[in-house]
Amino acid sequence: MTARVRLARVGYAVAVLMLLLAAWELVKSVVPERGVSIGDQRILPRTGDAALPHVWSVVTVLGERDGAGTVGGTLVRTAGFTLGLALLALVIGTVVGVALAVVMQRFAWVERGLFPYIVVSQTVPLIALAPLVAGWGGKIVIAGEPWRPWMSIAVIASYLAFFPVAVGMLRGLHAPPKASVELLYSYSAGWWDTLVHLRFPAAVPHLLPALRLAAAASVIGAVVAEISTGTAGGIGRQIIVFSQQATGNAARLYAAVLAAALLGVVITAIVGLAEVALRRYNRPAGAAGGGR
Protein backbone atom coordinates (compact mmCIF):
# COMPACT_ATOMS: atom_id res chain seq x y z
CA MET A 1 0.00 0.00 0.00
CA THR A 2 1.48 3.33 -1.07
CA ALA A 3 1.76 6.39 1.17
CA ARG A 4 -0.80 8.16 -1.02
CA VAL A 5 -3.37 5.42 -0.47
CA ARG A 6 -2.76 5.45 3.30
CA LEU A 7 -3.16 9.23 3.37
CA ALA A 8 -6.38 8.97 1.37
CA ARG A 9 -7.80 6.43 3.80
CA VAL A 10 -6.95 8.65 6.77
CA GLY A 11 -8.53 11.59 4.97
CA TYR A 12 -11.74 9.64 4.32
CA ALA A 13 -11.92 8.57 7.95
CA VAL A 14 -11.48 12.14 9.17
CA ALA A 15 -14.06 13.43 6.67
CA VAL A 16 -16.62 10.84 7.81
CA LEU A 17 -15.98 11.78 11.45
CA MET A 18 -16.51 15.46 10.66
CA LEU A 19 -19.76 14.65 8.87
CA LEU A 20 -21.01 12.65 11.86
CA LEU A 21 -20.19 15.49 14.26
CA ALA A 22 -21.87 18.01 11.96
CA ALA A 23 -24.97 15.79 11.78
CA TRP A 24 -24.94 15.54 15.58
CA GLU A 25 -24.99 19.33 15.96
CA LEU A 26 -27.56 19.71 13.16
CA VAL A 27 -29.96 17.33 14.90
CA LYS A 28 -29.50 19.18 18.19
CA SER A 29 -30.18 22.56 16.60
CA VAL A 30 -33.16 21.52 14.45
CA VAL A 31 -35.04 18.94 16.52
CA PRO A 32 -37.03 20.30 19.52
CA GLU A 33 -35.69 19.48 22.99
CA ARG A 34 -38.66 17.23 23.67
CA GLY A 35 -38.22 15.45 20.37
CA VAL A 36 -41.00 14.82 17.88
CA SER A 37 -43.83 12.38 18.52
CA ILE A 38 -46.83 11.20 16.56
CA GLY A 39 -49.42 10.11 19.07
CA ASP A 40 -47.60 7.96 21.62
CA GLN A 41 -44.81 7.03 19.22
CA ARG A 42 -41.60 9.09 19.36
CA ILE A 43 -40.07 9.40 15.89
CA LEU A 44 -37.24 11.85 16.68
CA PRO A 45 -35.18 11.77 19.89
CA ARG A 46 -35.05 14.39 22.59
CA THR A 47 -32.18 16.84 22.13
CA GLY A 48 -31.89 18.51 25.53
CA ASP A 49 -28.51 18.45 27.28
CA ALA A 50 -29.72 15.62 29.50
CA ALA A 51 -30.24 13.44 26.41
CA LEU A 52 -27.95 14.85 23.69
CA PRO A 53 -25.19 17.23 24.80
CA HIS A 54 -23.19 19.42 22.43
CA VAL A 55 -20.03 17.93 20.93
CA TRP A 56 -17.87 20.52 22.68
CA SER A 57 -19.53 19.64 25.99
CA VAL A 58 -18.39 16.04 25.57
CA VAL A 59 -14.87 17.26 24.84
CA THR A 60 -14.63 19.80 27.67
CA VAL A 61 -16.04 17.36 30.23
CA LEU A 62 -12.80 15.40 29.95
CA GLY A 63 -11.08 18.08 32.02
CA GLU A 64 -13.63 18.06 34.84
CA ARG A 65 -12.63 16.71 38.23
CA ASP A 66 -13.62 13.15 39.00
CA GLY A 67 -12.51 11.98 42.40
CA ALA A 68 -8.73 12.32 42.68
CA GLY A 69 -8.27 12.97 38.96
CA THR A 70 -10.13 14.12 35.87
CA VAL A 71 -12.83 12.49 33.78
CA GLY A 72 -10.34 12.06 30.96
CA GLY A 73 -7.83 10.40 33.26
CA THR A 74 -10.50 8.06 34.59
CA LEU A 75 -11.53 7.08 31.08
CA VAL A 76 -7.93 6.42 30.03
CA ARG A 77 -7.33 4.23 33.09
CA THR A 78 -10.53 2.23 32.75
CA ALA A 79 -10.18 1.93 28.98
CA GLY A 80 -6.66 0.58 29.45
CA PHE A 81 -8.01 -2.11 31.80
CA THR A 82 -10.66 -3.14 29.26
CA LEU A 83 -8.16 -3.04 26.40
CA GLY A 84 -5.91 -5.50 28.19
CA LEU A 85 -8.80 -7.91 28.72
CA ALA A 86 -9.97 -7.51 25.12
CA LEU A 87 -6.48 -8.31 23.83
CA LEU A 88 -6.31 -11.39 26.06
CA ALA A 89 -9.74 -12.46 24.81
CA LEU A 90 -8.62 -11.91 21.21
CA VAL A 91 -5.59 -14.16 21.75
CA ILE A 92 -7.71 -16.88 23.39
CA GLY A 93 -10.40 -16.63 20.72
CA THR A 94 -7.82 -16.76 17.93
CA VAL A 95 -6.12 -19.85 19.34
CA VAL A 96 -9.44 -21.63 19.88
CA GLY A 97 -10.80 -20.58 16.48
CA VAL A 98 -7.70 -21.66 14.56
CA ALA A 99 -7.56 -24.98 16.43
CA LEU A 100 -11.21 -25.70 15.69
CA ALA A 101 -10.76 -24.80 12.03
CA VAL A 102 -7.76 -27.11 11.67
CA VAL A 103 -9.62 -30.01 13.29
CA MET A 104 -12.70 -29.44 11.12
CA GLN A 105 -10.60 -29.27 7.97
CA ARG A 106 -8.78 -32.46 8.89
CA PHE A 107 -11.89 -34.48 9.72
CA ALA A 108 -14.96 -33.92 7.55
CA TRP A 109 -17.21 -35.64 10.07
CA VAL A 110 -16.11 -33.18 12.77
CA GLU A 111 -16.97 -30.25 10.50
CA ARG A 112 -20.40 -31.68 9.70
CA GLY A 113 -21.16 -32.35 13.34
CA LEU A 114 -19.52 -29.35 15.03
CA PHE A 115 -19.91 -26.42 12.65
CA PRO A 116 -23.71 -26.04 13.10
CA TYR A 117 -23.22 -25.82 16.87
CA ILE A 118 -20.50 -23.20 16.44
CA VAL A 119 -22.98 -21.10 14.47
CA VAL A 120 -25.79 -21.68 16.98
CA SER A 121 -23.48 -20.73 19.86
CA GLN A 122 -23.52 -17.12 18.67
CA THR A 123 -27.29 -16.89 19.14
CA VAL A 124 -26.98 -17.22 22.93
CA PRO A 125 -27.43 -13.73 24.48
CA LEU A 126 -24.15 -12.64 26.04
CA ILE A 127 -25.93 -10.83 28.86
CA ALA A 128 -27.47 -14.16 29.88
CA LEU A 129 -24.23 -16.11 29.52
CA ALA A 130 -22.08 -13.72 31.55
CA PRO A 131 -23.55 -14.46 35.02
CA LEU A 132 -23.28 -18.20 34.34
CA VAL A 133 -19.59 -17.97 33.44
CA ALA A 134 -18.91 -15.79 36.48
CA GLY A 135 -20.74 -18.27 38.70
CA TRP A 136 -18.91 -21.30 37.28
CA GLY A 137 -15.58 -19.50 37.50
CA GLY A 138 -16.08 -18.76 41.17
CA LYS A 139 -15.83 -22.50 41.85
CA ILE A 140 -12.56 -22.97 39.96
CA VAL A 141 -9.10 -22.95 41.54
CA ILE A 142 -6.05 -22.98 39.24
CA ALA A 143 -2.72 -24.01 40.80
CA GLY A 144 -3.97 -22.92 44.19
CA GLU A 145 -5.09 -19.54 42.90
CA PRO A 146 -8.80 -18.65 42.99
CA TRP A 147 -10.66 -17.57 39.87
CA ARG A 148 -10.49 -13.81 39.39
CA PRO A 149 -13.37 -11.70 38.03
CA TRP A 150 -11.23 -10.47 35.13
CA MET A 151 -10.78 -14.08 34.03
CA SER A 152 -14.53 -14.41 33.55
CA ILE A 153 -14.51 -11.27 31.41
CA ALA A 154 -11.71 -12.65 29.23
CA VAL A 155 -13.55 -15.95 28.74
CA ILE A 156 -16.83 -14.23 27.91
CA ALA A 157 -15.20 -11.87 25.41
CA SER A 158 -13.26 -14.73 23.77
CA TYR A 159 -16.60 -16.48 23.29
CA LEU A 160 -17.49 -13.77 20.79
CA ALA A 161 -14.01 -13.52 19.30
CA PHE A 162 -13.47 -17.16 18.36
CA PHE A 163 -16.41 -17.39 15.94
CA PRO A 164 -15.21 -15.16 13.06
CA VAL A 165 -11.72 -16.65 13.38
CA ALA A 166 -13.02 -20.22 13.17
CA VAL A 167 -15.23 -19.46 10.16
CA GLY A 168 -12.63 -17.39 8.30
CA MET A 169 -9.81 -19.82 8.99
CA LEU A 170 -11.87 -22.82 7.91
CA ARG A 171 -12.76 -21.11 4.65
CA GLY A 172 -9.10 -20.28 4.12
CA LEU A 173 -7.94 -23.82 4.80
CA HIS A 174 -10.32 -25.01 2.07
CA ALA A 175 -9.14 -22.28 -0.35
CA PRO A 176 -6.18 -23.99 -2.10
CA PRO A 177 -7.09 -25.39 -5.53
CA LYS A 178 -7.50 -29.15 -5.64
CA ALA A 179 -4.67 -29.36 -8.17
CA SER A 180 -2.23 -27.77 -5.71
CA VAL A 181 -3.22 -30.20 -2.97
CA GLU A 182 -2.83 -33.18 -5.29
CA LEU A 183 0.55 -31.88 -6.45
CA LEU A 184 1.87 -31.92 -2.88
CA TYR A 185 0.44 -35.38 -2.34
CA SER A 186 2.24 -36.54 -5.47
CA TYR A 187 5.48 -35.41 -3.81
CA SER A 188 4.60 -37.62 -0.80
CA ALA A 189 3.75 -34.62 1.36
CA GLY A 190 1.67 -35.63 4.36
CA TRP A 191 -1.27 -33.80 5.87
CA TRP A 192 0.92 -31.73 8.19
CA ASP A 193 3.29 -30.61 5.42
CA THR A 194 0.32 -29.69 3.24
CA LEU A 195 -1.20 -27.76 6.13
CA VAL A 196 1.96 -25.79 6.89
CA HIS A 197 3.22 -25.12 3.36
CA LEU A 198 -0.06 -24.73 1.45
CA ARG A 199 -3.19 -24.38 3.55
CA PHE A 200 -1.90 -21.97 6.22
CA PRO A 201 -0.43 -19.47 3.69
CA ALA A 202 -3.62 -19.72 1.60
CA ALA A 203 -5.74 -19.04 4.71
CA VAL A 204 -4.05 -15.72 5.57
CA PRO A 205 -6.21 -13.54 3.26
CA HIS A 206 -9.28 -15.03 4.93
CA LEU A 207 -7.88 -14.91 8.46
CA LEU A 208 -6.92 -11.23 8.54
CA PRO A 209 -10.44 -9.83 7.95
CA ALA A 210 -11.71 -12.37 10.48
CA LEU A 211 -9.21 -11.06 13.03
CA ARG A 212 -10.56 -7.54 12.54
CA LEU A 213 -14.08 -8.77 13.28
CA ALA A 214 -12.79 -10.76 16.24
CA ALA A 215 -10.99 -7.69 17.60
CA ALA A 216 -14.18 -5.63 17.53
CA ALA A 217 -16.13 -8.53 19.04
CA SER A 218 -13.62 -8.88 21.88
CA VAL A 219 -14.11 -5.24 22.87
CA ILE A 220 -17.90 -5.60 22.76
CA GLY A 221 -17.69 -8.79 24.78
CA ALA A 222 -15.39 -7.25 27.39
CA VAL A 223 -17.60 -4.17 27.86
CA VAL A 224 -20.82 -6.20 28.08
CA ALA A 225 -19.19 -8.69 30.45
CA GLU A 226 -18.02 -5.90 32.76
CA ILE A 227 -21.52 -4.50 32.87
CA SER A 228 -23.20 -7.89 33.29
CA THR A 229 -20.87 -9.16 36.03
CA GLY A 230 -20.52 -5.82 37.81
CA THR A 231 -16.72 -5.98 37.65
CA ALA A 232 -15.13 -2.65 38.55
CA GLY A 233 -12.08 -1.10 36.91
CA GLY A 234 -13.11 -1.21 33.25
CA ILE A 235 -14.83 1.14 30.85
CA GLY A 236 -18.02 -0.93 30.96
CA ARG A 237 -18.50 -0.34 34.65
CA GLN A 238 -17.56 3.31 34.19
CA ILE A 239 -20.37 3.71 31.68
CA ILE A 240 -22.81 2.54 34.37
CA VAL A 241 -21.32 4.97 36.91
CA PHE A 242 -21.58 7.93 34.54
CA SER A 243 -25.10 6.94 33.47
CA GLN A 244 -26.17 7.22 37.10
CA GLN A 245 -24.69 10.74 37.18
CA ALA A 246 -26.36 11.84 33.93
CA THR A 247 -29.48 13.36 35.49
CA GLY A 248 -28.72 16.91 34.36
CA ASN A 249 -26.03 16.52 31.70
CA ALA A 250 -25.14 13.37 29.76
CA ALA A 251 -21.72 14.62 28.59
CA ARG A 252 -19.81 12.24 30.86
CA LEU A 253 -21.86 9.29 29.69
CA TYR A 254 -21.30 10.14 26.02
CA ALA A 255 -17.57 10.59 26.70
CA ALA A 256 -17.42 7.10 28.22
CA VAL A 257 -19.35 5.56 25.33
CA LEU A 258 -17.06 7.24 22.80
CA ALA A 259 -14.02 6.03 24.75
CA ALA A 260 -15.36 2.48 24.52
CA ALA A 261 -15.86 2.93 20.77
CA LEU A 262 -12.28 4.16 20.40
CA LEU A 263 -11.10 0.92 22.00
CA GLY A 264 -12.31 -0.87 18.90
CA VAL A 265 -10.22 1.46 16.75
CA VAL A 266 -7.13 0.88 18.91
CA ILE A 267 -7.38 -2.91 18.95
CA THR A 268 -8.10 -2.98 15.21
CA ALA A 269 -4.94 -0.93 14.67
CA ILE A 270 -3.02 -3.49 16.71
CA VAL A 271 -4.41 -6.25 14.48
CA GLY A 272 -3.16 -4.17 11.55
CA LEU A 273 0.37 -4.93 12.74
CA ALA A 274 -0.32 -8.60 12.04
CA GLU A 275 -1.32 -7.66 8.51
CA VAL A 276 2.05 -5.95 8.04
CA ALA A 277 3.88 -9.02 9.34
CA LEU A 278 1.89 -11.35 7.05
CA ARG A 279 1.63 -9.08 4.01
CA ARG A 280 3.63 -11.50 1.84
CA TYR A 281 0.80 -14.02 2.23
CA ASN A 282 -2.08 -11.53 2.05
CA ARG A 283 -3.13 -12.20 -1.52
CA PRO A 284 -5.86 -14.28 -3.16
CA ALA A 285 -5.13 -17.98 -3.13
CA GLY A 286 -6.43 -18.52 -6.65
CA ALA A 287 -9.43 -20.55 -7.62
CA ALA A 288 -11.22 -22.00 -4.64
CA GLY A 289 -11.17 -25.73 -4.20
CA GLY A 290 -12.61 -28.17 -1.81
CA GLY A 291 -9.76 -30.66 -1.76
CA ARG A 292 -8.70 -31.96 1.61
HUFEN-V260147 format. One record per backbone hydrogen bond with DSSP energy under -0.5 kcal/mol. CO is the residue of the C=O (numbers start at 0). NH is the residue of the N-H. If there is no record, write none. Layout:
co=CO nh=NH
co=CO nh=NH
This chain:
co=1 nh=5
co=2 nh=6
co=3 nh=7
co=4 nh=8
co=5 nh=9
co=6 nh=10
co=7 nh=11
co=8 nh=12
co=9 nh=13
co=10 nh=14
co=11 nh=15
co=12 nh=16
co=13 nh=17
co=14 nh=18
co=15 nh=19
co=16 nh=20
co=17 nh=21
co=18 nh=22
co=19 nh=23
co=20 nh=24
co=21 nh=25
co=22 nh=26
co=23 nh=27
co=24 nh=28
co=25 nh=29
co=26 nh=30
co=31 nh=34
co=32 nh=46
co=32 nh=47
co=35 nh=42
co=35 nh=43
co=36 nh=38
co=37 nh=40
co=39 nh=41
co=40 nh=37
co=43 nh=35
co=47 nh=50
co=47 nh=51
co=48 nh=249
co=53 nh=57
co=54 nh=58
co=55 nh=59
co=56 nh=60
co=58 nh=61
co=59 nh=62
co=60 nh=63
co=61 nh=71
co=63 nh=70
co=65 nh=68
co=68 nh=65
co=69 nh=73
co=70 nh=74
co=71 nh=75
co=72 nh=76
co=73 nh=77
co=74 nh=78
co=75 nh=79
co=76 nh=80
co=77 nh=81
co=77 nh=234
co=78 nh=82
co=79 nh=83
co=80 nh=84
co=81 nh=85
co=82 nh=86
co=83 nh=87
co=84 nh=88
co=85 nh=89
co=86 nh=90
co=87 nh=91
co=88 nh=92
co=89 nh=93
co=90 nh=94
co=91 nh=95
co=92 nh=96
co=93 nh=97
co=94 nh=98
co=95 nh=99
co=96 nh=100
co=97 nh=101
co=98 nh=102
co=99 nh=103
co=100 nh=104
co=101 nh=105
co=102 nh=106
co=105 nh=107
co=106 nh=109
co=106 nh=110
co=107 nh=111
co=108 nh=112
co=109 nh=113
co=110 nh=114
co=113 nh=116
co=113 nh=117
co=114 nh=118
co=115 nh=119
co=116 nh=120
co=117 nh=121
co=118 nh=121
co=119 nh=122
co=120 nh=123
co=124 nh=127
co=124 nh=128
co=125 nh=129
co=126 nh=130
co=127 nh=131
co=128 nh=132
co=129 nh=133
co=130 nh=134
co=131 nh=135
co=132 nh=136
co=133 nh=137
co=135 nh=138
co=136 nh=139
co=139 nh=146
co=140 nh=142
co=141 nh=144
co=144 nh=141
co=147 nh=150
co=147 nh=151
co=148 nh=152
co=149 nh=153
co=150 nh=154
co=151 nh=155
co=152 nh=156
co=153 nh=157
co=154 nh=158
co=155 nh=159
co=156 nh=159
co=156 nh=160
co=157 nh=161
co=159 nh=163
co=160 nh=164
co=161 nh=165
co=162 nh=166
co=163 nh=167
co=164 nh=168
co=165 nh=169
co=166 nh=170
co=167 nh=171
co=168 nh=172
co=169 nh=173
co=171 nh=174
co=173 nh=288
co=176 nh=179
co=176 nh=180
co=177 nh=181
co=178 nh=182
co=179 nh=183
co=180 nh=184
co=181 nh=185
co=182 nh=186
co=183 nh=186
co=183 nh=188
co=184 nh=187
co=189 nh=193
co=190 nh=194
co=191 nh=195
co=192 nh=196
co=193 nh=197
co=193 nh=198
co=194 nh=199
co=197 nh=201
co=198 nh=202
co=199 nh=202
co=199 nh=203
co=200 nh=203
co=202 nh=205
co=202 nh=206
co=203 nh=207
co=204 nh=208
co=205 nh=209
co=206 nh=210
co=207 nh=211
co=208 nh=212
co=209 nh=213
co=210 nh=214
co=211 nh=215
co=212 nh=216
co=213 nh=217
co=214 nh=218
co=215 nh=219
co=216 nh=220
co=217 nh=221
co=218 nh=222
co=219 nh=223
co=220 nh=224
co=221 nh=225
co=222 nh=226
co=223 nh=227
co=224 nh=228
co=225 nh=229
co=225 nh=230
co=230 nh=233
co=233 nh=237
co=234 nh=238
co=235 nh=239
co=236 nh=240
co=237 nh=241
co=238 nh=242
co=239 nh=243
co=240 nh=244
co=241 nh=244
co=242 nh=245
co=244 nh=247
co=249 nh=253
co=250 nh=254
co=251 nh=255
co=252 nh=256
co=253 nh=257
co=254 nh=258
co=255 nh=259
co=256 nh=260
co=257 nh=261
co=258 nh=262
co=259 nh=263
co=260 nh=263
co=260 nh=264
co=261 nh=265
co=262 nh=266
co=263 nh=267
co=264 nh=268
co=265 nh=269
co=266 nh=270
co=267 nh=271
co=268 nh=272
co=269 nh=272
co=269 nh=273
co=270 nh=273
co=270 nh=274
co=271 nh=275
co=272 nh=276
co=273 nh=277
co=275 nh=278
co=277 nh=280
co=277 nh=281
co=280 nh=282
